[in-house]
Amino acid sequence: MGKPLTQQRRGKGGPPFLSHGHRFLSPGRYPAISGTQRGEVIELIQDPSKDVLLARVLLEDGRQMFMLAPEGLAIGDSLHLGDDAQARLGNVSPLKNVPDGTPVFNVELRPMDGGKIARCSGTYGTVSSHDEITGKVELRLATGSKEVKIMMPECRATIGIACGGGRPEKPFKKAGSKRFKMEAMNHYYPKVRGTAMSAYDHPHGGKSLGKSNTVSRNAPPGRKVGLVGARRSGRKRRREEVRG
């Protein structure tokens, strides 16, 4: 008798797949603020759910908020959040007020969504230009693909670069360290290949595949592994033009 696949166990929601959400401190989103407010950084905290430090900020109206800390932020620094905030390190301002060439991170994809883009350690985007007619802002992401996004002018962003740059360069050295890190981030680890399993554990198991790994879109859950509903398989080859 076979065993349930990994995706079937994940769907059931057993203990290995449960999220440790009770340990997570804050999502680090922007709160709804009317006008411009001043805040002071009172604490820098390491949240298990993030690879960026969280800054606890005390606002002038008495509220406290958590935000992703930029590189160079220190306890006691003063920040400004709102439409009139200047383009200084740590300030939160709409993209329409950010000058060209300024690095920003934790950028909102849509106004008032709290921040969606460039939230990992060491990531940022650069404001390239402002459209004078539509008012939209061109944001160039610091990725290998040099992706460019056209953003709404009301989307908020934090001035600077997310702290923790260079984090992936440090090796884990031990498998146990990697395991604890993945468990803290609620990632299933280690992930075993289907071809390395026995035949009763996985459809691809049993020393050799022995058959095509393309399956129908309507296959039952225990069979739906591999190339599901694929139109084609194999390496993609470029067709050469035949010249007569």
C-alpha positions as protocol buffer text, in pm:
chain_id: "A"
residue {
  index: 1
  type: MET
  ca { x: 0 y: 0 z: 0 }
}
residue {
  index: 2
  type: GLY
  ca { x: 133 y: 339 z: -98 }
}
residue {
  index: 3
  type: LYS
  ca { x: 181 y: 644 z: 119 }
}
residue {
  index: 4
  type: PRO
  ca { x: 38 y: 996 z: 85 }
}
residue {
  index: 5
  type: LEU
  ca { x: 248 y: 1241 z: -114 }
}
residue {
  index: 6
  type: THR
  ca { x: 408 y: 1548 z: 38 }
}
residue {
  index: 7
  type: GLN
  ca { x: 146 y: 1781 z: -109 }
}
residue {
  index: 8
  type: GLN
  ca { x: -128 y: 1561 z: 35 }
}
residue {
  index: 9
  type: ARG
  ca { x: 26 y: 1581 z: 383 }
}
residue {
  index: 10
  type: ARG
  ca { x: 68 y: 1955 z: 345 }
}
residue {
  index: 11
  type: GLY
  ca { x: -299 y: 1990 z: 252 }
}
residue {
  index: 12
  type: LYS
  ca { x: -401 y: 1795 z: 560 }
}
residue {
  index: 13
  type: GLY
  ca { x: -201 y: 2039 z: 775 }
}
residue {
  index: 14
  type: GLY
  ca { x: -9 y: 1816 z: 1015 }
}
residue {
  index: 15
  type: PRO
  ca { x: 246 y: 1940 z: 1271 }
}
residue {
  index: 16
  type: PRO
  ca { x: 542 y: 1962 z: 1025 }
}
residue {
  index: 17
  type: PHE
  ca { x: 344 y: 2208 z: 812 }
}
residue {
  index: 18
  type: LEU
  ca { x: 193 y: 2429 z: 1083 }
}
residue {
  index: 19
  type: SER
  ca { x: 303 y: 2791 z: 1094 }
}
residue {
  index: 20
  type: HIS
  ca { x: 475 y: 2925 z: 1407 }
}
residue {
  index: 21
  type: GLY
  ca { x: 269 y: 3240 z: 1383 }
}
residue {
  index: 22
  type: HIS
  ca { x: 250 y: 3283 z: 1759 }
}
residue {
  index: 23
  type: ARG
  ca { x: 621 y: 3375 z: 1754 }
}
residue {
  index: 24
  type: PHE
  ca { x: 590 y: 3636 z: 1481 }
}
residue {
  index: 25
  type: LEU
  ca { x: 598 y: 3989 z: 1615 }
}
residue {
  index: 26
  type: SER
  ca { x: 455 y: 4206 z: 1339 }
}
residue {
  index: 27
  type: PRO
  ca { x: 413 y: 4204 z: 959 }
}
residue {
  index: 28
  type: GLY
  ca { x: 589 y: 4541 z: 940 }
}
residue {
  index: 29
  type: ARG
  ca { x: 321 y: 4719 z: 737 }
}
residue {
  index: 30
  type: TYR
  ca { x: 256 y: 5091 z: 723 }
}
residue {
  index: 31
  type: PRO
  ca { x: -34 y: 5213 z: 939 }
}
residue {
  index: 32
  type: ALA
  ca { x: -298 y: 5456 z: 821 }
}
residue {
  index: 33
  type: ILE
  ca { x: -168 y: 5804 z: 908 }
}
residue {
  index: 34
  type: SER
  ca { x: -342 y: 6132 z: 838 }
}
residue {
  index: 35
  type: GLY
  ca { x: -110 y: 6420 z: 752 }
}
residue {
  index: 36
  type: THR
  ca { x: 254 y: 6398 z: 862 }
}
residue {
  index: 37
  type: GLN
  ca { x: 368 y: 6262 z: 1195 }
}
residue {
  index: 38
  type: ARG
  ca { x: 704 y: 6248 z: 1368 }
}
residue {
  index: 39
  type: GLY
  ca { x: 832 y: 5931 z: 1532 }
}
residue {
  index: 40
  type: GLU
  ca { x: 1131 y: 5816 z: 1733 }
}
residue {
  index: 41
  type: VAL
  ca { x: 1302 y: 5478 z: 1712 }
}
residue {
  index: 42
  type: ILE
  ca { x: 1294 y: 5324 z: 2060 }
}
residue {
  index: 43
  type: GLU
  ca { x: 1399 y: 4964 z: 1984 }
}
residue {
  index: 44
  type: LEU
  ca { x: 1543 y: 4738 z: 1714 }
}
residue {
  index: 45
  type: ILE
  ca { x: 1408 y: 4381 z: 1725 }
}
residue {
  index: 46
  type: GLN
  ca { x: 1488 y: 4058 z: 1542 }
}
residue {
  index: 47
  type: ASP
  ca { x: 1165 y: 3892 z: 1429 }
}
residue {
  index: 48
  type: PRO
  ca { x: 1189 y: 3513 z: 1360 }
}
residue {
  index: 49
  type: SER
  ca { x: 965 y: 3553 z: 1054 }
}
residue {
  index: 50
  type: LYS
  ca { x: 1191 y: 3806 z: 879 }
}
residue {
  index: 51
  type: ASP
  ca { x: 1552 y: 3850 z: 779 }
}
residue {
  index: 52
  type: VAL
  ca { x: 1527 y: 4228 z: 833 }
}
residue {
  index: 53
  type: LEU
  ca { x: 1532 y: 4398 z: 1172 }
}
residue {
  index: 54
  type: LEU
  ca { x: 1208 y: 4554 z: 1294 }
}
residue {
  index: 55
  type: ALA
  ca { x: 1216 y: 4907 z: 1433 }
}
residue {
  index: 56
  type: ARG
  ca { x: 969 y: 4996 z: 1707 }
}
residue {
  index: 57
  type: VAL
  ca { x: 869 y: 5358 z: 1649 }
}
residue {
  index: 58
  type: LEU
  ca { x: 687 y: 5579 z: 1898 }
}
residue {
  index: 59
  type: LEU
  ca { x: 466 y: 5830 z: 1716 }
}
residue {
  index: 60
  type: GLU
  ca { x: 386 y: 6175 z: 1847 }
}
residue {
  index: 61
  type: ASP
  ca { x: 20 y: 6082 z: 1902 }
}
residue {
  index: 62
  type: GLY
  ca { x: 123 y: 5809 z: 2147 }
}
residue {
  index: 63
  type: ARG
  ca { x: 83 y: 5511 z: 1915 }
}
residue {
  index: 64
  type: GLN
  ca { x: 357 y: 5258 z: 1848 }
}
residue {
  index: 65
  type: MET
  ca { x: 428 y: 5097 z: 1512 }
}
residue {
  index: 66
  type: PHE
  ca { x: 669 y: 4841 z: 1370 }
}
residue {
  index: 67
  type: MET
  ca { x: 849 y: 4907 z: 1044 }
}
residue {
  index: 68
  type: LEU
  ca { x: 1132 y: 4745 z: 851 }
}
residue {
  index: 69
  type: ALA
  ca { x: 1459 y: 4910 z: 950 }
}
residue {
  index: 70
  type: PRO
  ca { x: 1685 y: 5061 z: 682 }
}
residue {
  index: 71
  type: GLU
  ca { x: 2061 y: 5028 z: 676 }
}
residue {
  index: 72
  type: GLY
  ca { x: 2214 y: 5286 z: 911 }
}
residue {
  index: 73
  type: LEU
  ca { x: 1913 y: 5339 z: 1140 }
}
residue {
  index: 74
  type: ALA
  ca { x: 1990 y: 5365 z: 1512 }
}
residue {
  index: 75
  type: ILE
  ca { x: 1794 y: 5386 z: 1837 }
}
residue {
  index: 76
  type: GLY
  ca { x: 1700 y: 5744 z: 1910 }
}
residue {
  index: 77
  type: ASP
  ca { x: 1674 y: 5855 z: 1548 }
}
residue {
  index: 78
  type: SER
  ca { x: 1373 y: 6067 z: 1454 }
}
residue {
  index: 79
  type: LEU
  ca { x: 1157 y: 5979 z: 1153 }
}
residue {
  index: 80
  type: HIS
  ca { x: 874 y: 6147 z: 965 }
}
residue {
  index: 81
  type: LEU
  ca { x: 583 y: 5965 z: 804 }
}
residue {
  index: 82
  type: GLY
  ca { x: 339 y: 6129 z: 566 }
}
residue {
  index: 83
  type: ASP
  ca { x: 303 y: 6347 z: 258 }
}
residue {
  index: 84
  type: ASP
  ca { x: 538 y: 6621 z: 381 }
}
residue {
  index: 85
  type: ALA
  ca { x: 820 y: 6386 z: 486 }
}
residue {
  index: 86
  type: GLN
  ca { x: 1155 y: 6471 z: 332 }
}
residue {
  index: 87
  type: ALA
  ca { x: 1367 y: 6223 z: 138 }
}
residue {
  index: 88
  type: ARG
  ca { x: 1587 y: 6133 z: 436 }
}
residue {
  index: 89
  type: LEU
  ca { x: 1699 y: 5795 z: 567 }
}
residue {
  index: 90
  type: GLY
  ca { x: 1413 y: 5607 z: 733 }
}
residue {
  index: 91
  type: ASN
  ca { x: 1134 y: 5849 z: 639 }
}
residue {
  index: 92
  type: VAL
  ca { x: 815 y: 5710 z: 486 }
}
residue {
  index: 93
  type: SER
  ca { x: 687 y: 5919 z: 198 }
}
residue {
  index: 94
  type: PRO
  ca { x: 468 y: 5878 z: -114 }
}
residue {
  index: 95
  type: LEU
  ca { x: 661 y: 5808 z: -432 }
}
residue {
  index: 96
  type: LYS
  ca { x: 539 y: 6132 z: -588 }
}
residue {
  index: 97
  type: ASN
  ca { x: 751 y: 6327 z: -337 }
}
residue {
  index: 98
  type: VAL
  ca { x: 1065 y: 6113 z: -371 }
}
residue {
  index: 99
  type: PRO
  ca { x: 1334 y: 6265 z: -598 }
}
residue {
  index: 100
  type: ASP
  ca { x: 1476 y: 6072 z: -891 }
}
residue {
  index: 101
  type: GLY
  ca { x: 1769 y: 5847 z: -809 }
}
residue {
  index: 102
  type: THR
  ca { x: 1663 y: 5787 z: -447 }
}
residue {
  index: 103
  type: PRO
  ca { x: 1682 y: 5427 z: -318 }
}
residue {
  index: 104
  type: VAL
  ca { x: 1361 y: 5304 z: -150 }
}
residue {
  index: 105
  type: PHE
  ca { x: 1234 y: 4974 z: -9 }
}
residue {
  index: 106
  type: ASN
  ca { x: 914 y: 4825 z: 133 }
}
residue {
  index: 107
  type: VAL
  ca { x: 720 y: 4988 z: -149 }
}
residue {
  index: 108
  type: GLU
  ca { x: 343 y: 4961 z: -168 }
}
residue {
  index: 109
  type: LEU
  ca { x: 211 y: 4785 z: -474 }
}
residue {
  index: 110
  type: ARG
  ca { x: -120 y: 4965 z: -432 }
}
residue {
  index: 111
  type: PRO
  ca { x: -190 y: 5267 z: -212 }
}
residue {
  index: 112
  type: MET
  ca { x: -252 y: 5181 z: 155 }
}
residue {
  index: 113
  type: ASP
  ca { x: -164 y: 4809 z: 125 }
}
residue {
  index: 114
  type: GLY
  ca { x: 119 y: 4846 z: 378 }
}
residue {
  index: 115
  type: GLY
  ca { x: 418 y: 4756 z: 161 }
}
residue {
  index: 116
  type: LYS
  ca { x: 479 y: 4464 z: -76 }
}
residue {
  index: 117
  type: ILE
  ca { x: 795 y: 4523 z: -285 }
}
residue {
  index: 118
  type: ALA
  ca { x: 1162 y: 4501 z: -177 }
}
residue {
  index: 119
  type: ARG
  ca { x: 1114 y: 4373 z: 179 }
}
residue {
  index: 120
  type: CYS
  ca { x: 1406 y: 4126 z: 203 }
}
residue {
  index: 121
  type: SER
  ca { x: 1742 y: 4211 z: 355 }
}
residue {
  index: 122
  type: GLY
  ca { x: 1963 y: 4427 z: 133 }
}
residue {
  index: 123
  type: THR
  ca { x: 1696 y: 4488 z: -129 }
}
residue {
  index: 124
  type: TYR
  ca { x: 1587 y: 4822 z: -268 }
}
residue {
  index: 125
  type: GLY
  ca { x: 1448 y: 4995 z: -574 }
}
residue {
  index: 126
  type: THR
  ca { x: 1550 y: 5321 z: -735 }
}
residue {
  index: 127
  type: VAL
  ca { x: 1304 y: 5591 z: -838 }
}
residue {
  index: 128
  type: SER
  ca { x: 1392 y: 5651 z: -1204 }
}
residue {
  index: 129
  type: SER
  ca { x: 1149 y: 5915 z: -1324 }
}
residue {
  index: 130
  type: HIS
  ca { x: 814 y: 6087 z: -1274 }
}
residue {
  index: 131
  type: ASP
  ca { x: 560 y: 6120 z: -1554 }
}
residue {
  index: 132
  type: GLU
  ca { x: 446 y: 6482 z: -1564 }
}
residue {
  index: 133
  type: ILE
  ca { x: 121 y: 6398 z: -1744 }
}
residue {
  index: 134
  type: THR
  ca { x: -9 y: 6095 z: -1554 }
}
residue {
  index: 135
  type: GLY
  ca { x: 192 y: 6150 z: -1235 }
}
residue {
  index: 136
  type: LYS
  ca { x: 299 y: 5785 z: -1224 }
}
residue {
  index: 137
  type: VAL
  ca { x: 645 y: 5690 z: -1101 }
}
residue {
  index: 138
  type: GLU
  ca { x: 894 y: 5456 z: -1266 }
}
residue {
  index: 139
  type: LEU
  ca { x: 1062 y: 5226 z: -1012 }
}
residue {
  index: 140
  type: ARG
  ca { x: 1369 y: 5027 z: -1116 }
}
residue {
  index: 141
  type: LEU
  ca { x: 1429 y: 4721 z: -897 }
}
residue {
  index: 142
  type: ALA
  ca { x: 1783 y: 4621 z: -804 }
}
residue {
  index: 143
  type: THR
  ca { x: 1754 y: 4267 z: -939 }
}
residue {
  index: 144
  type: GLY
  ca { x: 1942 y: 4074 z: -1203 }
}
residue {
  index: 145
  type: SER
  ca { x: 1661 y: 4129 z: -1452 }
}
residue {
  index: 146
  type: LYS
  ca { x: 1659 y: 4508 z: -1396 }
}
residue {
  index: 147
  type: GLU
  ca { x: 1281 y: 4498 z: -1375 }
}
residue {
  index: 148
  type: VAL
  ca { x: 1098 y: 4829 z: -1407 }
}
residue {
  index: 149
  type: LYS
  ca { x: 757 y: 4887 z: -1250 }
}
residue {
  index: 150
  type: ILE
  ca { x: 516 y: 5174 z: -1309 }
}
residue {
  index: 151
  type: MET
  ca { x: 377 y: 5274 z: -971 }
}
residue {
  index: 152
  type: MET
  ca { x: 92 y: 5493 z: -854 }
}
residue {
  index: 153
  type: PRO
  ca { x: 214 y: 5825 z: -710 }
}
residue {
  index: 154
  type: GLU
  ca { x: 30 y: 5768 z: -378 }
}
residue {
  index: 155
  type: CYS
  ca { x: 219 y: 5444 z: -302 }
}
residue {
  index: 156
  type: ARG
  ca { x: 434 y: 5485 z: 10 }
}
residue {
  index: 157
  type: ALA
  ca { x: 793 y: 5371 z: 52 }
}
residue {
  index: 158
  type: THR
  ca { x: 1076 y: 5392 z: 306 }
}
residue {
  index: 159
  type: ILE
  ca { x: 1383 y: 5590 z: 207 }
}
residue {
  index: 160
  type: GLY
  ca { x: 1703 y: 5384 z: 211 }
}
residue {
  index: 161
  type: ILE
  ca { x: 1809 y: 5021 z: 171 }
}
residue {
  index: 162
  type: ALA
  ca { x: 1673 y: 4735 z: 379 }
}
residue {
  index: 163
  type: CYS
  ca { x: 1921 y: 4636 z: 651 }
}
residue {
  index: 164
  type: GLY
  ca { x: 2092 y: 4299 z: 660 }
}
residue {
  index: 165
  type: GLY
  ca { x: 2262 y: 4315 z: 322 }
}
residue {
  index: 166
  type: GLY
  ca { x: 2510 y: 4032 z: 261 }
}
residue {
  index: 167
  type: ARG
  ca { x: 2321 y: 3789 z: 484 }
}
residue {
  index: 168
  type: PRO
  ca { x: 2320 y: 3501 z: 228 }
}
residue {
  index: 169
  type: GLU
  ca { x: 2698 y: 3525 z: 192 }
}
residue {
  index: 170
  type: LYS
  ca { x: 2758 y: 3369 z: 535 }
}
residue {
  index: 171
  type: PRO
  ca { x: 2759 y: 2986 z: 505 }
}
residue {
  index: 172
  type: PHE
  ca { x: 2553 y: 2769 z: 737 }
}
residue {
  index: 173
  type: LYS
  ca { x: 2839 y: 2514 z: 773 }
}
residue {
  index: 174
  type: LYS
  ca { x: 2608 y: 2264 z: 948 }
}
residue {
  index: 175
  type: ALA
  ca { x: 2289 y: 2097 z: 832 }
}
residue {
  index: 176
  type: GLY
  ca { x: 2135 y: 2156 z: 1174 }
}
residue {
  index: 177
  type: SER
  ca { x: 2173 y: 2534 z: 1140 }
}
residue {
  index: 178
  type: LYS
  ca { x: 1999 y: 2522 z: 804 }
}
residue {
  index: 179
  type: ARG
  ca { x: 1721 y: 2311 z: 949 }
}
residue {
  index: 180
  type: PHE
  ca { x: 1654 y: 2551 z: 1237 }
}
residue {
  index: 181
  type: LYS
  ca { x: 1649 y: 2846 z: 1000 }
}
residue {
  index: 182
  type: MET
  ca { x: 1400 y: 2681 z: 765 }
}
residue {
  index: 183
  type: GLU
  ca { x: 1176 y: 2574 z: 1053 }
}
residue {
  index: 184
  type: ALA
  ca { x: 1170 y: 2928 z: 1192 }
}
residue {
  index: 185
  type: MET
  ca { x: 1058 y: 3057 z: 850 }
}
residue {
  index: 186
  type: ASN
  ca { x: 793 y: 2780 z: 825 }
}
residue {
  index: 187
  type: HIS
  ca { x: 959 y: 2619 z: 522 }
}
residue {
  index: 188
  type: TYR
  ca { x: 933 y: 2243 z: 470 }
}
residue {
  index: 189
  type: TYR
  ca { x: 1289 y: 2112 z: 487 }
}
residue {
  index: 190
  type: PRO
  ca { x: 1455 y: 1895 z: 370 }
}
residue {
  index: 191
  type: LYS
  ca { x: 1266 y: 1823 z: 49 }
}
residue {
  index: 192
  type: VAL
  ca { x: 1337 y: 1476 z: -87 }
}
residue {
  index: 193
  type: ARG
  ca { x: 1326 y: 1408 z: -461 }
}
residue {
  index: 194
  type: GLY
  ca { x: 1061 y: 1169 z: -580 }
}
residue {
  index: 195
  type: THR
  ca { x: 1315 y: 966 z: -778 }
}
residue {
  index: 196
  type: ALA
  ca { x: 1510 y: 903 z: -455 }
}
residue {
  index: 197
  type: MET
  ca { x: 1210 y: 740 z: -287 }
}
residue {
  index: 198
  type: SER
  ca { x: 1076 y: 388 z: -300 }
}
residue {
  index: 199
  type: ALA
  ca { x: 797 y: 294 z: -537 }
}
residue {
  index: 200
  type: TYR
  ca { x: 534 y: 288 z: -261 }
}
residue {
  index: 201
  type: ASP
  ca { x: 632 y: 641 z: -148 }
}
residue {
  index: 202
  type: HIS
  ca { x: 610 y: 825 z: -478 }
}
residue {
  index: 203
  type: PRO
  ca { x: 504 y: 761 z: -840 }
}
residue {
  index: 204
  type: HIS
  ca { x: 858 y: 851 z: -952 }
}
residue {
  index: 205
  type: GLY
  ca { x: 1023 y: 614 z: -705 }
}
residue {
  index: 206
  type: GLY
  ca { x: 1163 y: 267 z: -758 }
}
residue {
  index: 207
  type: LYS
  ca { x: 1517 y: 304 z: -895 }
}
residue {
  index: 208
  type: SER
  ca { x: 1408 y: 434 z: -1238 }
}
residue {
  index: 209
  type: LEU
  ca { x: 1116 y: 638 z: -1357 }
}
residue {
  index: 210
  type: GLY
  ca { x: 1024 y: 384 z: -1624 }
}
residue {
  index: 211
  type: LYS
  ca { x: 747 y: 592 z: -1778 }
}
residue {
  index: 212
  type: SER
  ca { x: 656 y: 942 z: -1880 }
}
residue {
  index: 213
  type: ASN
  ca { x: 611 y: 1190 z: -1595 }
}
residue {
  index: 214
  type: THR
  ca { x: 340 y: 1387 z: -1773 }
}
residue {
  index: 215
  type: VAL
  ca { x: 1 y: 1345 z: -1607 }
}
residue {
  index: 216
  type: SER
  ca { x: -348 y: 1464 z: -1684 }
}
residue {
  index: 217
  type: ARG
  ca { x: -492 y: 1772 z: -1527 }
}
residue {
  index: 218
  type: ASN
  ca { x: -781 y: 1556 z: -1404 }
}
residue {
  index: 219
  type: ALA
  ca { x: -560 y: 1293 z: -1238 }
}
residue {
  index: 220
  type: PRO
  ca { x: -635 y: 1201 z: -875 }
}
residue {
  index: 221
  type: PRO
  ca { x: -428 y: 1375 z: -603 }
}
residue {
  index: 222
  type: GLY
  ca { x: -205 y: 1072 z: -543 }
}
residue {
  index: 223
  type: ARG
  ca { x: -98 y: 1064 z: -908 }
}
residue {
  index: 224
  type: LYS
  ca { x: -72 y: 1436 z: -987 }
}
residue {
  index: 225
  type: VAL
  ca { x: 307 y: 1482 z: -969 }
}
residue {
  index: 226
  type: GLY
  ca { x: 558 y: 1574 z: -1234 }
}
residue {
  index: 227
  type: LEU
  ca { x: 454 y: 1767 z: -1545 }
}
residue {
  index: 228
  type: VAL
  ca { x: 85 y: 1830 z: -1474 }
}
residue {
  index: 229
  type: GLY
  ca { x: -121 y: 1915 z: -1781 }
}
residue {
  index: 230
  type: ALA
  ca { x: 192 y: 1984 z: -1988 }
}
residue {
  index: 231
  type: ARG
  ca { x: 156 y: 2084 z: -2352 }
}
residue {
  index: 232
  type: ARG
  ca { x: 511 y: 1976 z: -2428 }
}
residue {
  index: 233
  type: SER
  ca { x: 809 y: 1818 z: -2251 }
}
residue {
  index: 234
  type: GLY
  ca { x: 1181 y: 1793 z: -2300 }
}
residue {
  index: 235
  type: ARG
  ca { x: 1437 y: 2057 z: -2381 }
}
residue {
  index: 236
  type: LYS
  ca { x: 1323 y: 2352 z: -2583 }
}
residue {
  index: 237
  type: ARG
  ca { x: 1510 y: 2365 z: -2910 }
}
residue {
  index: 238
  type: ARG
  ca { x: 1527 y: 2662 z: -3140 }
}
residue {
  index: 239
  type: ARG
  ca { x: 1403 y: 2597 z: -3487 }
}
residue {
  index: 240
  type: GLU
  ca { x: 1654 y: 2689 z: -3752 }
}
residue {
  index: 241
  type: GLU
  ca { x: 1528 y: 2844 z: -4070 }
}
residue {
  index: 242
  type: VAL
  ca { x: 1584 y: 2630 z: -4375 }
}
residue {
  index: 243
  type: ARG
  ca { x: 1724 y: 2839 z: -4655 }
}
residue {
  index: 244
  type: GLY
  ca { x: 1677 y: 2713 z: -5006 }
}
